[in-house]
Amino acid sequence: MQIRIADLDTDFAAIKLVRETVFWLEQRIPKDLEFDDRDAVCLHLLAFERDTPIGTARLDLELGGKIGRVAVLAGHRRRGVASALMQRLLEIARERGIGTELPM
């Protein structure tokens, strides 16, 4: 499995494939709720097995590092994909100084 930062312009089809499969088809999330205006400003990750997208997640840098839209295709669950995506998002947040401030 490989995880990389996605380019929303070139990787949107792969992100959409995973999210539509998980959220629309499996979880029956309404289509108008799944994709939002935050997608354009978030950092997106894609997980691949060979050249096939199997998972995705996003990090909203403008909202203090809010993690969302974590999705893994059913046939690849329970193999550490979501954990790897989360770990990479946390690393990116740390690298960018998000979540490192002490609460007041």
Backbone as XML, in Angstrom:
<?xml version="1.0"?>
<chain id="A" units="angstrom">
  <residue number="1" name="MET">
    <atom name="N" x="0.846" y="-1.179" z="0.000"/>
    <atom name="CA" x="0.000" y="0.000" z="0.000"/>
    <atom name="C" x="0.887" y="1.236" z="0.000"/>
  </residue>
  <residue number="2" name="GLN">
    <atom name="N" x="0.490" y="2.220" z="-0.786"/>
    <atom name="CA" x="1.166" y="3.505" z="-0.813"/>
    <atom name="C" x="0.145" y="4.581" z="-0.460"/>
  </residue>
  <residue number="3" name="ILE">
    <atom name="N" x="0.606" y="5.587" z="0.258"/>
    <atom name="CA" x="-0.237" y="6.740" z="0.574"/>
    <atom name="C" x="0.495" y="7.969" z="0.084"/>
  </residue>
  <residue number="4" name="ARG">
    <atom name="N" x="-0.251" y="8.842" z="-0.590"/>
    <atom name="CA" x="0.366" y="10.085" z="-1.056"/>
    <atom name="C" x="-0.635" y="11.223" z="-0.975"/>
  </residue>
  <residue number="5" name="ILE">
    <atom name="N" x="-0.091" y="12.423" z="-0.948"/>
    <atom name="CA" x="-0.930" y="13.609" z="-1.010"/>
    <atom name="C" x="-1.518" y="13.678" z="-2.413"/>
  </residue>
  <residue number="6" name="ALA">
    <atom name="N" x="-2.805" y="13.898" z="-2.470"/>
    <atom name="CA" x="-3.501" y="13.956" z="-3.752"/>
    <atom name="C" x="-3.526" y="15.383" z="-4.279"/>
  </residue>
  <residue number="7" name="ASP">
    <atom name="N" x="-3.552" y="15.485" z="-5.580"/>
    <atom name="CA" x="-3.785" y="16.754" z="-6.263"/>
    <atom name="C" x="-5.260" y="16.733" z="-6.653"/>
  </residue>
  <residue number="8" name="LEU">
    <atom name="N" x="-6.039" y="17.638" z="-6.103"/>
    <atom name="CA" x="-7.483" y="17.578" z="-6.303"/>
    <atom name="C" x="-7.862" y="17.656" z="-7.777"/>
  </residue>
  <residue number="9" name="ASP">
    <atom name="N" x="-7.112" y="18.409" z="-8.554"/>
    <atom name="CA" x="-7.428" y="18.519" z="-9.984"/>
    <atom name="C" x="-7.215" y="17.204" z="-10.723"/>
  </residue>
  <residue number="10" name="THR">
    <atom name="N" x="-6.070" y="16.583" z="-10.517"/>
    <atom name="CA" x="-5.764" y="15.365" z="-11.276"/>
    <atom name="C" x="-6.262" y="14.088" z="-10.604"/>
  </residue>
  <residue number="11" name="ASP">
    <atom name="N" x="-6.472" y="14.123" z="-9.295"/>
    <atom name="CA" x="-6.858" y="12.917" z="-8.556"/>
    <atom name="C" x="-8.322" y="12.893" z="-8.127"/>
  </residue>
  <residue number="12" name="PHE">
    <atom name="N" x="-9.092" y="13.884" z="-8.559"/>
    <atom name="CA" x="-10.478" y="13.953" z="-8.095"/>
    <atom name="C" x="-11.273" y="12.701" z="-8.459"/>
  </residue>
  <residue number="13" name="ALA">
    <atom name="N" x="-11.049" y="12.148" z="-9.629"/>
    <atom name="CA" x="-11.800" y="10.950" z="-10.029"/>
    <atom name="C" x="-11.544" y="9.789" z="-9.062"/>
  </residue>
  <residue number="14" name="ALA">
    <atom name="N" x="-10.315" y="9.628" z="-8.607"/>
    <atom name="CA" x="-9.989" y="8.547" z="-7.670"/>
    <atom name="C" x="-10.614" y="8.807" z="-6.305"/>
  </residue>
  <residue number="15" name="ILE">
    <atom name="N" x="-10.535" y="10.052" z="-5.841"/>
    <atom name="CA" x="-11.159" y="10.418" z="-4.569"/>
    <atom name="C" x="-12.668" y="10.187" z="-4.645"/>
  </residue>
  <residue number="16" name="LYS">
    <atom name="N" x="-13.255" y="10.630" z="-5.737"/>
    <atom name="CA" x="-14.700" y="10.497" z="-5.931"/>
    <atom name="C" x="-15.123" y="9.028" z="-5.962"/>
  </residue>
  <residue number="17" name="LEU">
    <atom name="N" x="-14.358" y="8.197" z="-6.637"/>
    <atom name="CA" x="-14.670" y="6.773" z="-6.706"/>
    <atom name="C" x="-14.762" y="6.161" z="-5.307"/>
  </residue>
  <residue number="18" name="VAL">
    <atom name="N" x="-13.770" y="6.419" z="-4.482"/>
    <atom name="CA" x="-13.750" y="5.843" z="-3.137"/>
    <atom name="C" x="-14.891" y="6.415" z="-2.294"/>
  </residue>
  <residue number="19" name="ARG">
    <atom name="N" x="-15.028" y="7.719" z="-2.291"/>
    <atom name="CA" x="-16.058" y="8.343" z="-1.448"/>
    <atom name="C" x="-17.465" y="8.003" z="-1.910"/>
  </residue>
  <residue number="20" name="GLU">
    <atom name="N" x="-17.711" y="7.965" z="-3.200"/>
    <atom name="CA" x="-19.042" y="7.581" z="-3.678"/>
    <atom name="C" x="-19.372" y="6.149" z="-3.283"/>
  </residue>
  <residue number="21" name="THR">
    <atom name="N" x="-18.415" y="5.262" z="-3.426"/>
    <atom name="CA" x="-18.639" y="3.864" z="-3.082"/>
    <atom name="C" x="-18.965" y="3.709" z="-1.597"/>
  </residue>
  <residue number="22" name="VAL">
    <atom name="N" x="-18.165" y="4.338" z="-0.752"/>
    <atom name="CA" x="-18.337" y="4.176" z="0.689"/>
    <atom name="C" x="-19.528" y="4.976" z="1.211"/>
  </residue>
  <residue number="23" name="PHE">
    <atom name="N" x="-19.577" y="6.252" z="0.882"/>
    <atom name="CA" x="-20.584" y="7.106" z="1.500"/>
    <atom name="C" x="-21.945" y="7.052" z="0.805"/>
  </residue>
  <residue number="24" name="TRP">
    <atom name="N" x="-21.969" y="7.060" z="-0.516"/>
    <atom name="CA" x="-23.262" y="7.045" z="-1.216"/>
    <atom name="C" x="-23.847" y="5.643" z="-1.278"/>
  </residue>
  <residue number="25" name="LEU">
    <atom name="N" x="-23.084" y="4.724" z="-1.825"/>
    <atom name="CA" x="-23.624" y="3.384" z="-2.064"/>
    <atom name="C" x="-23.783" y="2.564" z="-0.784"/>
  </residue>
  <residue number="26" name="GLU">
    <atom name="N" x="-22.764" y="2.578" z="0.082"/>
    <atom name="CA" x="-22.826" y="1.755" z="1.292"/>
    <atom name="C" x="-23.587" y="2.430" z="2.427"/>
  </residue>
  <residue number="27" name="GLN">
    <atom name="N" x="-23.248" y="3.670" z="2.710"/>
    <atom name="CA" x="-23.817" y="4.340" z="3.884"/>
    <atom name="C" x="-25.046" y="5.187" z="3.569"/>
  </residue>
  <residue number="28" name="ARG">
    <atom name="N" x="-25.364" y="5.318" z="2.307"/>
    <atom name="CA" x="-26.559" y="6.057" z="1.861"/>
    <atom name="C" x="-26.559" y="7.532" z="2.302"/>
  </residue>
  <residue number="29" name="ILE">
    <atom name="N" x="-25.373" y="8.124" z="2.357"/>
    <atom name="CA" x="-25.274" y="9.559" z="2.639"/>
    <atom name="C" x="-25.814" y="10.296" z="1.411"/>
  </residue>
  <residue number="30" name="PRO">
    <atom name="N" x="-26.677" y="11.277" z="1.594"/>
    <atom name="CA" x="-27.201" y="12.007" z="0.431"/>
    <atom name="C" x="-26.068" y="12.636" z="-0.390"/>
  </residue>
  <residue number="31" name="LYS">
    <atom name="N" x="-26.198" y="12.547" z="-1.688"/>
    <atom name="CA" x="-25.155" y="13.042" z="-2.590"/>
    <atom name="C" x="-24.841" y="14.509" z="-2.346"/>
  </residue>
  <residue number="32" name="ASP">
    <atom name="N" x="-25.841" y="15.311" z="-2.044"/>
    <atom name="CA" x="-25.599" y="16.741" z="-1.866"/>
    <atom name="C" x="-24.855" y="17.062" z="-0.570"/>
  </residue>
  <residue number="33" name="LEU">
    <atom name="N" x="-24.736" y="16.107" z="0.331"/>
    <atom name="CA" x="-23.987" y="16.318" z="1.576"/>
    <atom name="C" x="-22.544" y="15.826" z="1.487"/>
  </residue>
  <residue number="34" name="GLU">
    <atom name="N" x="-22.282" y="14.919" z="0.587"/>
    <atom name="CA" x="-20.964" y="14.287" z="0.563"/>
    <atom name="C" x="-19.864" y="15.221" z="0.053"/>
  </residue>
  <residue number="35" name="PHE">
    <atom name="N" x="-20.057" y="15.841" z="-1.067"/>
    <atom name="CA" x="-19.038" y="16.745" z="-1.601"/>
    <atom name="C" x="-19.450" y="18.173" z="-1.263"/>
  </residue>
  <residue number="36" name="ASP">
    <atom name="N" x="-18.521" y="18.945" z="-0.709"/>
    <atom name="CA" x="-18.846" y="20.295" z="-0.268"/>
    <atom name="C" x="-17.760" y="21.276" z="-0.700"/>
  </residue>
  <residue number="37" name="ASP">
    <atom name="N" x="-17.970" y="22.534" z="-0.356"/>
    <atom name="CA" x="-17.013" y="23.566" z="-0.748"/>
    <atom name="C" x="-15.687" y="23.448" z="0.000"/>
  </residue>
  <residue number="38" name="ARG">
    <atom name="N" x="-15.638" y="22.666" z="1.054"/>
    <atom name="CA" x="-14.389" y="22.489" z="1.811"/>
    <atom name="C" x="-13.381" y="21.640" z="1.030"/>
  </residue>
  <residue number="39" name="ASP">
    <atom name="N" x="-13.851" y="20.806" z="0.124"/>
    <atom name="CA" x="-12.929" y="19.957" z="-0.641"/>
    <atom name="C" x="-11.847" y="20.770" z="-1.331"/>
  </residue>
  <residue number="40" name="ALA">
    <atom name="N" x="-12.211" y="21.933" z="-1.845"/>
    <atom name="CA" x="-11.256" y="22.753" z="-2.595"/>
    <atom name="C" x="-10.137" y="23.313" z="-1.721"/>
  </residue>
  <residue number="41" name="VAL">
    <atom name="N" x="-10.360" y="23.435" z="-0.424"/>
    <atom name="CA" x="-9.348" y="24.030" z="0.448"/>
    <atom name="C" x="-8.669" y="23.007" z="1.360"/>
  </residue>
  <residue number="42" name="CYS">
    <atom name="N" x="-9.071" y="21.764" z="1.268"/>
    <atom name="CA" x="-8.483" y="20.713" z="2.109"/>
    <atom name="C" x="-7.293" y="20.054" z="1.443"/>
  </residue>
  <residue number="43" name="LEU">
    <atom name="N" x="-6.460" y="19.464" z="2.263"/>
    <atom name="CA" x="-5.393" y="18.597" z="1.790"/>
    <atom name="C" x="-5.982" y="17.186" z="1.766"/>
  </residue>
  <residue number="44" name="HIS">
    <atom name="N" x="-5.846" y="16.510" z="0.643"/>
    <atom name="CA" x="-6.420" y="15.171" z="0.476"/>
    <atom name="C" x="-5.311" y="14.139" z="0.367"/>
  </residue>
  <residue number="45" name="LEU">
    <atom name="N" x="-5.562" y="12.980" z="0.946"/>
    <atom name="CA" x="-4.663" y="11.832" z="0.797"/>
    <atom name="C" x="-5.380" y="10.750" z="0.013"/>
  </residue>
  <residue number="46" name="LEU">
    <atom name="N" x="-4.596" y="9.977" z="-0.694"/>
    <atom name="CA" x="-5.102" y="8.785" z="-1.376"/>
    <atom name="C" x="-4.227" y="7.603" z="-0.994"/>
  </residue>
  <residue number="47" name="ALA">
    <atom name="N" x="-4.865" y="6.485" z="-0.711"/>
    <atom name="CA" x="-4.167" y="5.221" z="-0.477"/>
    <atom name="C" x="-4.379" y="4.353" z="-1.706"/>
  </residue>
  <residue number="48" name="PHE">
    <atom name="N" x="-3.312" y="3.721" z="-2.147"/>
    <atom name="CA" x="-3.355" y="2.867" z="-3.330"/>
    <atom name="C" x="-2.820" y="1.484" z="-3.008"/>
  </residue>
  <residue number="49" name="GLU">
    <atom name="N" x="-3.385" y="0.499" z="-3.664"/>
    <atom name="CA" x="-2.791" y="-0.827" z="-3.721"/>
    <atom name="C" x="-2.480" y="-1.046" z="-5.193"/>
  </residue>
  <residue number="50" name="ARG">
    <atom name="N" x="-1.219" y="-1.168" z="-5.488"/>
    <atom name="CA" x="-0.733" y="-1.117" z="-6.869"/>
    <atom name="C" x="-1.151" y="0.227" z="-7.436"/>
  </residue>
  <residue number="51" name="ASP">
    <atom name="N" x="-1.912" y="0.278" z="-8.488"/>
    <atom name="CA" x="-2.370" y="1.557" z="-9.040"/>
    <atom name="C" x="-3.846" y="1.819" z="-8.770"/>
  </residue>
  <residue number="52" name="THR">
    <atom name="N" x="-4.451" y="1.027" z="-7.890"/>
    <atom name="CA" x="-5.877" y="1.135" z="-7.619"/>
    <atom name="C" x="-6.126" y="1.930" z="-6.343"/>
  </residue>
  <residue number="53" name="PRO">
    <atom name="N" x="-6.939" y="3.005" z="-6.413"/>
    <atom name="CA" x="-7.263" y="3.745" z="-5.192"/>
    <atom name="C" x="-8.143" y="2.901" z="-4.270"/>
  </residue>
  <residue number="54" name="ILE">
    <atom name="N" x="-7.755" y="2.849" z="-2.993"/>
    <atom name="CA" x="-8.501" y="2.027" z="-2.034"/>
    <atom name="C" x="-8.977" y="2.820" z="-0.824"/>
  </residue>
  <residue number="55" name="GLY">
    <atom name="N" x="-8.460" y="4.042" z="-0.645"/>
    <atom name="CA" x="-8.856" y="4.840" z="0.510"/>
    <atom name="C" x="-8.522" y="6.297" z="0.310"/>
  </residue>
  <residue number="56" name="THR">
    <atom name="N" x="-9.191" y="7.131" z="1.081"/>
    <atom name="CA" x="-8.956" y="8.570" z="1.014"/>
    <atom name="C" x="-9.314" y="9.203" z="2.345"/>
  </residue>
  <residue number="57" name="ALA">
    <atom name="N" x="-8.800" y="10.406" z="2.552"/>
    <atom name="CA" x="-9.115" y="11.200" z="3.739"/>
    <atom name="C" x="-8.725" y="12.638" z="3.428"/>
  </residue>
  <residue number="58" name="ARG">
    <atom name="N" x="-9.258" y="13.556" z="4.230"/>
    <atom name="CA" x="-8.890" y="14.951" z="4.010"/>
    <atom name="C" x="-8.590" y="15.646" z="5.329"/>
  </residue>
  <residue number="59" name="LEU">
    <atom name="N" x="-7.786" y="16.704" z="5.224"/>
    <atom name="CA" x="-7.375" y="17.515" z="6.365"/>
    <atom name="C" x="-7.715" y="18.957" z="6.031"/>
  </residue>
  <residue number="60" name="ASP">
    <atom name="N" x="-8.582" y="19.551" z="6.824"/>
    <atom name="CA" x="-8.992" y="20.936" z="6.582"/>
    <atom name="C" x="-8.048" y="21.848" z="7.356"/>
  </residue>
  <residue number="61" name="LEU">
    <atom name="N" x="-7.083" y="22.385" z="6.647"/>
    <atom name="CA" x="-6.065" y="23.224" z="7.261"/>
    <atom name="C" x="-6.636" y="24.538" z="7.768"/>
  </residue>
  <residue number="62" name="GLU">
    <atom name="N" x="-7.656" y="25.052" z="7.100"/>
    <atom name="CA" x="-8.260" y="26.320" z="7.499"/>
    <atom name="C" x="-9.127" y="26.184" z="8.744"/>
  </residue>
  <residue number="63" name="LEU">
    <atom name="N" x="-9.577" y="24.990" z="9.031"/>
    <atom name="CA" x="-10.409" y="24.755" z="10.221"/>
    <atom name="C" x="-9.599" y="24.091" z="11.336"/>
  </residue>
  <residue number="64" name="GLY">
    <atom name="N" x="-8.342" y="24.456" z="11.437"/>
    <atom name="CA" x="-7.510" y="23.974" z="12.532"/>
    <atom name="C" x="-7.086" y="22.525" z="12.428"/>
  </residue>
  <residue number="65" name="GLY">
    <atom name="N" x="-7.113" y="21.971" z="11.231"/>
    <atom name="CA" x="-6.666" y="20.601" z="11.044"/>
    <atom name="C" x="-7.758" y="19.566" z="11.226"/>
  </residue>
  <residue number="66" name="LYS">
    <atom name="N" x="-8.989" y="19.956" z="10.975"/>
    <atom name="CA" x="-10.104" y="19.014" z="11.096"/>
    <atom name="C" x="-9.948" y="17.881" z="10.075"/>
  </residue>
  <residue number="67" name="ILE">
    <atom name="N" x="-10.008" y="16.662" z="10.556"/>
    <atom name="CA" x="-9.909" y="15.469" z="9.712"/>
    <atom name="C" x="-11.312" y="15.027" z="9.335"/>
  </residue>
  <residue number="68" name="GLY">
    <atom name="N" x="-11.480" y="14.634" z="8.079"/>
    <atom name="CA" x="-12.790" y="14.180" z="7.657"/>
    <atom name="C" x="-12.734" y="13.335" z="6.403"/>
  </residue>
  <residue number="69" name="ARG">
    <atom name="N" x="-13.891" y="12.835" z="6.034"/>
    <atom name="CA" x="-14.072" y="12.067" z="4.809"/>
    <atom name="C" x="-13.079" y="10.903" z="4.704"/>
  </residue>
  <residue number="70" name="VAL">
    <atom name="N" x="-12.836" y="10.239" z="5.822"/>
    <atom name="CA" x="-11.976" y="9.054" z="5.819"/>
    <atom name="C" x="-12.813" y="7.899" z="5.281"/>
  </residue>
  <residue number="71" name="ALA">
    <atom name="N" x="-12.351" y="7.300" z="4.190"/>
    <atom name="CA" x="-13.114" y="6.227" z="3.548"/>
    <atom name="C" x="-12.162" y="5.183" z="2.983"/>
  </residue>
  <residue number="72" name="VAL">
    <atom name="N" x="-12.502" y="3.930" z="3.206"/>
    <atom name="CA" x="-11.722" y="2.796" z="2.695"/>
    <atom name="C" x="-12.698" y="1.824" z="2.050"/>
  </residue>
  <residue number="73" name="LEU">
    <atom name="N" x="-12.373" y="1.378" z="0.851"/>
    <atom name="CA" x="-13.230" y="0.414" z="0.159"/>
    <atom name="C" x="-13.370" y="-0.858" z="0.985"/>
  </residue>
  <residue number="74" name="ALA">
    <atom name="N" x="-14.546" y="-1.458" z="0.955"/>
    <atom name="CA" x="-14.886" y="-2.601" z="1.812"/>
    <atom name="C" x="-13.870" y="-3.738" z="1.737"/>
  </residue>
  <residue number="75" name="GLY">
    <atom name="N" x="-13.411" y="-4.068" z="0.572"/>
    <atom name="CA" x="-12.477" y="-5.183" z="0.420"/>
    <atom name="C" x="-11.094" y="-4.937" z="0.995"/>
  </residue>
  <residue number="76" name="HIS">
    <atom name="N" x="-10.852" y="-3.714" z="1.468"/>
    <atom name="CA" x="-9.533" y="-3.362" z="1.993"/>
    <atom name="C" x="-9.584" y="-2.938" z="3.456"/>
  </residue>
  <residue number="77" name="ARG">
    <atom name="N" x="-10.723" y="-3.086" z="4.073"/>
    <atom name="CA" x="-10.859" y="-2.723" z="5.484"/>
    <atom name="C" x="-10.219" y="-3.782" z="6.371"/>
  </residue>
  <residue number="78" name="ARG">
    <atom name="N" x="-9.922" y="-3.362" z="7.575"/>
    <atom name="CA" x="-9.287" y="-4.221" z="8.592"/>
    <atom name="C" x="-7.885" y="-4.649" z="8.173"/>
  </residue>
  <residue number="79" name="ARG">
    <atom name="N" x="-7.263" y="-3.825" z="7.356"/>
    <atom name="CA" x="-5.883" y="-4.078" z="6.920"/>
    <atom name="C" x="-4.970" y="-2.908" z="7.258"/>
  </residue>
  <residue number="80" name="GLY">
    <atom name="N" x="-5.467" y="-1.972" z="8.057"/>
    <atom name="CA" x="-4.647" y="-0.845" z="8.492"/>
    <atom name="C" x="-4.646" y="0.351" z="7.562"/>
  </residue>
  <residue number="81" name="VAL">
    <atom name="N" x="-5.504" y="0.360" z="6.563"/>
    <atom name="CA" x="-5.528" y="1.475" z="5.606"/>
    <atom name="C" x="-5.970" y="2.767" z="6.291"/>
  </residue>
  <residue number="82" name="ALA">
    <atom name="N" x="-7.081" y="2.725" z="7.003"/>
    <atom name="CA" x="-7.574" y="3.931" z="7.683"/>
    <atom name="C" x="-6.570" y="4.414" z="8.723"/>
  </residue>
  <residue number="83" name="SER">
    <atom name="N" x="-5.966" y="3.499" z="9.452"/>
    <atom name="CA" x="-4.956" y="3.883" z="10.447"/>
    <atom name="C" x="-3.766" y="4.563" z="9.782"/>
  </residue>
  <residue number="84" name="ALA">
    <atom name="N" x="-3.347" y="4.035" z="8.647"/>
    <atom name="CA" x="-2.221" y="4.632" z="7.923"/>
    <atom name="C" x="-2.585" y="6.020" z="7.400"/>
  </residue>
  <residue number="85" name="LEU">
    <atom name="N" x="-3.804" y="6.181" z="6.902"/>
    <atom name="CA" x="-4.254" y="7.496" z="6.450"/>
    <atom name="C" x="-4.271" y="8.487" z="7.616"/>
  </residue>
  <residue number="86" name="MET">
    <atom name="N" x="-4.822" y="8.073" z="8.734"/>
    <atom name="CA" x="-4.882" y="8.941" z="9.907"/>
    <atom name="C" x="-3.487" y="9.316" z="10.388"/>
  </residue>
  <residue number="87" name="GLN">
    <atom name="N" x="-2.591" y="8.343" z="10.443"/>
    <atom name="CA" x="-1.219" y="8.603" z="10.885"/>
    <atom name="C" x="-0.554" y="9.633" z="9.984"/>
  </residue>
  <residue number="88" name="ARG">
    <atom name="N" x="-0.727" y="9.489" z="8.682"/>
    <atom name="CA" x="-0.117" y="10.437" z="7.739"/>
    <atom name="C" x="-0.723" y="11.825" z="7.891"/>
  </residue>
  <residue number="89" name="LEU">
    <atom name="N" x="-2.040" y="11.917" z="8.095"/>
    <atom name="CA" x="-2.666" y="13.221" z="8.318"/>
    <atom name="C" x="-2.132" y="13.878" z="9.581"/>
  </residue>
  <residue number="90" name="LEU">
    <atom name="N" x="-1.946" y="13.114" z="10.633"/>
    <atom name="CA" x="-1.394" y="13.659" z="11.874"/>
    <atom name="C" x="0.041" y="14.129" z="11.682"/>
  </residue>
  <residue number="91" name="GLU">
    <atom name="N" x="0.828" y="13.392" z="10.910"/>
    <atom name="CA" x="2.200" y="13.814" z="10.603"/>
    <atom name="C" x="2.201" y="15.137" z="9.848"/>
  </residue>
  <residue number="92" name="ILE">
    <atom name="N" x="1.334" y="15.254" z="8.862"/>
    <atom name="CA" x="1.251" y="16.487" z="8.070"/>
    <atom name="C" x="0.831" y="17.652" z="8.963"/>
  </residue>
  <residue number="93" name="ALA">
    <atom name="N" x="-0.151" y="17.418" z="9.826"/>
    <atom name="CA" x="-0.597" y="18.476" z="10.741"/>
    <atom name="C" x="0.555" y="18.924" z="11.642"/>
  </residue>
  <residue number="94" name="ARG">
    <atom name="N" x="1.305" y="17.977" z="12.178"/>
    <atom name="CA" x="2.457" y="18.314" z="13.026"/>
    <atom name="C" x="3.497" y="19.113" z="12.242"/>
  </residue>
  <residue number="95" name="GLU">
    <atom name="N" x="3.785" y="18.653" z="11.026"/>
    <atom name="CA" x="4.766" y="19.338" z="10.180"/>
    <atom name="C" x="4.367" y="20.792" z="9.927"/>
  </residue>
  <residue number="96" name="ARG">
    <atom name="N" x="3.088" y="21.048" z="9.880"/>
    <atom name="CA" x="2.580" y="22.397" z="9.592"/>
    <atom name="C" x="2.246" y="23.173" z="10.861"/>
  </residue>
  <residue number="97" name="GLY">
    <atom name="N" x="2.561" y="22.584" z="12.004"/>
    <atom name="CA" x="2.327" y="23.283" z="13.280"/>
    <atom name="C" x="0.883" y="23.323" z="13.706"/>
  </residue>
  <residue number="98" name="ILE">
    <atom name="N" x="0.064" y="22.464" z="13.172"/>
    <atom name="CA" x="-1.352" y="22.429" z="13.540"/>
    <atom name="C" x="-1.520" y="21.492" z="14.724"/>
  </residue>
  <residue number="99" name="GLY">
    <atom name="N" x="-2.234" y="21.967" z="15.730"/>
    <atom name="CA" x="-2.506" y="21.130" z="16.900"/>
    <atom name="C" x="-1.359" y="21.043" z="17.874"/>
  </residue>
  <residue number="100" name="THR">
    <atom name="N" x="-0.349" y="21.894" z="17.687"/>
    <atom name="CA" x="0.793" y="21.842" z="18.600"/>
    <atom name="C" x="0.714" y="22.926" z="19.666"/>
  </residue>
  <residue number="101" name="GLU">
    <atom name="N" x="-0.278" y="23.821" z="19.548"/>
    <atom name="CA" x="-0.417" y="24.896" z="20.532"/>
    <atom name="C" x="-1.003" y="24.331" z="21.813"/>
  </residue>
  <residue number="102" name="LEU">
    <atom name="N" x="-0.562" y="24.894" z="22.927"/>
    <atom name="CA" x="-1.118" y="24.485" z="24.211"/>
    <atom name="C" x="-2.463" y="25.187" z="24.418"/>
  </residue>
  <residue number="103" name="PRO">
    <atom name="N" x="-3.456" y="24.459" z="24.928"/>
    <atom name="CA" x="-4.762" y="25.101" z="25.170"/>
    <atom name="C" x="-4.663" y="26.154" z="26.251"/>
  </residue>
  <residue number="104" name="MET">
    <atom name="N" x="-5.444" y="27.195" z="26.147"/>
    <atom name="CA" x="-5.454" y="28.274" z="27.138"/>
    <atom name="C" x="-6.515" y="28.010" z="28.166"/>
  </residue>
</chain>
